[in-house]
């Protein structure tokens, strides 16, 4: 049996490969043999770590979220003011670059399949709730420092996240009306012109 450290690395290797396949062909056409090929392991090795395709897919969505948040942890603990942290988070979540595009495609597959699969709805609820709380906490810190206008931080977080998600889908669909530049400008303007303290005077 592989050593614990090797098992953790192999498991992560398989989950990363699963995200690659999901982003490339979607959930409907995902086969464990394709995951094994991308991961550079045997199909039997995939089955050793994951008893079913359902378990593998659910774990891959969690891996995609956790990996995404880990890469941005430095932003949440930086010395920047909270509004600047929000701007950095927006910039880092723009669907640009291979890693970000892959993450967005995996999320899009979760949403699409989740409309028909209760198990994926539960995964989405849990992971999305964590992301919503992260953004709400940053907004609350901005309010406490007098940088953001008063209001329910969770409501404001939902506004920003909803904007990010909706615009990102349009970018992924290559809408001529929503190029990446317009998405970036729109999200940054929301933070600077709606969330920032003083902006409430114009509402």
C-alpha positions in Angstrom: 0.0 0.0 0.0 1.4 3.5 -0.9 2.7 5.6 1.9 0.3 8.4 3.2 2.3 11.2 1.6 2.3 9.3 -1.7 -1.4 8.6 -1.4 -2.1 12.3 -0.9 0.0 13.3 -3.9 -1.6 10.6 -6.1 -5.1 11.6 -5.0 -4.4 15.2 -5.8 -2.9 14.1 -9.2 -6.1 12.3 -10.1 -8.4 15.1 -9.0 -6.4 17.6 -11.0 -6.6 15.4 -14.0 -10.4 15.1 -13.4 -10.7 18.8 -13.5 -8.7 18.9 -16.8 -11.1 16.4 -18.4 -14.2 18.1 -17.1 -13.1 21.4 -18.5 -12.2 19.8 -21.8 -15.1 17.5 -22.5 -17.7 18.2 -19.8 -19.3 15.8 -17.2 -21.5 14.0 -19.7 -18.5 12.7 -21.7 -16.2 12.1 -18.8 -14.7 8.6 -18.6 -12.5 7.3 -15.8 -10.1 5.9 -18.5 -9.6 9.5 -19.8 -8.9 10.7 -16.2 -6.4 7.9 -15.8 -4.7 8.8 -19.1 -4.3 12.5 -18.2 -3.1 11.6 -14.7 -0.6 9.1 -16.0 -2.0 6.2 -13.9 -4.0 3.1 -14.5 -7.8 3.0 -14.4 -7.4 0.6 -11.5 -5.5 3.2 -9.6 -8.3 5.7 -10.1 -10.8 3.1 -8.7 -8.4 2.5 -5.8 -8.9 6.1 -4.6 -12.4 6.7 -5.8 -15.1 4.0 -5.6 -17.3 5.5 -8.2 -17.5 8.2 -10.8 -19.9 10.2 -8.6 -17.4 10.2 -5.7 -14.6 11.3 -8.1 -16.7 14.1 -9.6 -17.9 15.4 -6.2 -14.3 15.3 -4.9 -13.0 17.1 -8.0 -15.5 20.0 -7.5 -14.3 20.3 -3.9 -10.7 20.2 -5.1 -11.3 22.8 -7.7 -12.8 25.2 -5.1 -10.2 24.5 -2.4 -7.3 24.8 -4.8 -8.7 28.1 -6.1 -9.1 29.5 -2.6 -5.7 28.4 -1.5 -4.1 30.2 -4.4 -5.7 33.4 -3.2 -5.1 33.0 0.6 -2.2 35.5 0.4 -4.7 38.2 -0.7 -6.9 37.6 2.3 -4.0 37.9 4.7 -2.2 40.8 3.0 -1.6 44.2 4.5 -3.8 45.9 1.8 -7.1 47.6 2.8 -10.2 45.4 2.4 -11.5 47.2 -0.7 -8.1 46.7 -2.4 -8.4 43.0 -1.4 -11.7 42.8 -3.2 -10.3 44.4 -6.3 -7.4 41.8 -6.2 -9.9 39.0 -5.8 -11.9 40.2 -8.8 -8.8 40.5 -10.9 -7.6 37.0 -9.9 -11.0 35.5 -10.7 -11.3 36.9 -14.2 -11.5 34.1 -16.8 -8.1 34.6 -18.3 -5.2 32.2 -18.5 -5.3 28.5 -18.6 -5.7 27.8 -14.9 -8.5 30.4 -14.4 -10.3 29.3 -17.6 -10.2 25.7 -16.5 -11.6 26.5 -13.0 -14.5 28.5 -14.6 -15.3 25.7 -17.0 -15.4 23.2 -14.1 -17.8 25.5 -12.2 -20.0 25.9 -15.3 -20.2 22.1 -15.5 -21.2 21.9 -11.9 -24.0 24.4 -12.4 -25.3 22.7 -15.5 -25.3 19.2 -14.1 -26.4 20.4 -10.7 -29.8 21.3 -12.1 -30.4 17.6 -12.5 -28.4 16.1 -9.7 -29.3 16.6 -6.1 -25.8 15.5 -4.9 -24.2 18.3 -7.0 -26.7 20.8 -5.6 -25.5 19.9 -2.1 -21.8 20.3 -3.2 -22.6 23.7 -4.8 -24.5 24.9 -1.7 -21.6 24.0 0.7 -18.8 25.3 -1.5 -20.6 28.4 -2.7 -21.6 29.2 0.9 -17.9 29.2 1.9 -17.0 31.5 -1.0 -19.9 33.8 -0.2 -18.8 34.0 3.5 -15.2 34.8 2.4 -16.3 37.8 0.3 -18.8 38.9 3.0 -16.1 38.9 5.6 -13.8 41.1 3.5 -16.7 43.5 2.9 -17.5 43.6 6.6 -13.9 44.5 7.4 -14.1 47.3 4.9 -17.2 48.6 6.7 -15.5 48.4 10.1 -12.6 50.4 8.7 -15.0 53.0 7.3 -14.1 52.2 3.7 -17.4 50.6 2.6 -20.9 52.0 2.9 -23.1 50.5 5.5 -25.4 47.6 4.7 -25.7 43.8 5.0 -22.3 42.5 3.9 -23.8 39.2 2.9 -26.2 41.0 0.5 -23.4 43.0 -1.0 -21.3 39.8 -1.3 -24.2 38.2 -3.3 -24.3 41.2 -5.6 -20.6 41.0 -6.3 -20.5 37.3 -6.7 -23.6 37.3 -8.9 -22.0 39.9 -11.1 -18.7 37.9 -11.3 -20.5 34.7 -12.2 -23.0 36.1 -14.7 -20.3 38.2 -16.6 -17.9 35.3 -16.5 -20.4 33.0 -18.3 -20.8 35.6 -21.0 -17.0 35.8 -21.4 -16.8 32.0 -21.6 -19.4 32.1 -24.3 -17.3 34.7 -26.1 -20.1 37.2 -26.2 -19.0 40.2 -28.3 -21.0 42.4 -25.9 -19.0 41.2 -22.9 -15.3 40.9 -23.6 -12.9 40.4 -20.7 -12.1 44.1 -20.5 -15.7 45.0 -20.0 -16.1 42.4 -17.3 -13.1 43.7 -15.5 -14.2 47.3 -15.7 -17.7 46.5 -14.6 -16.7 44.5 -11.5 -14.1 47.1 -10.4 -16.6 49.9 -10.9 -19.1 48.1 -8.7 -16.6 48.0 -5.9 -15.4 51.6 -6.4 -18.8 53.2 -7.2 -21.3 51.1 -5.3 -19.5 49.4 -2.3 -17.1 52.1 -1.4 -18.1 54.6 1.3 -19.5 57.8 -0.1 -20.9 56.0 -3.1 -24.2 55.6 -1.1 -24.7 59.3 -1.4 -25.3 58.9 -5.1 -27.7 56.0 -4.8 
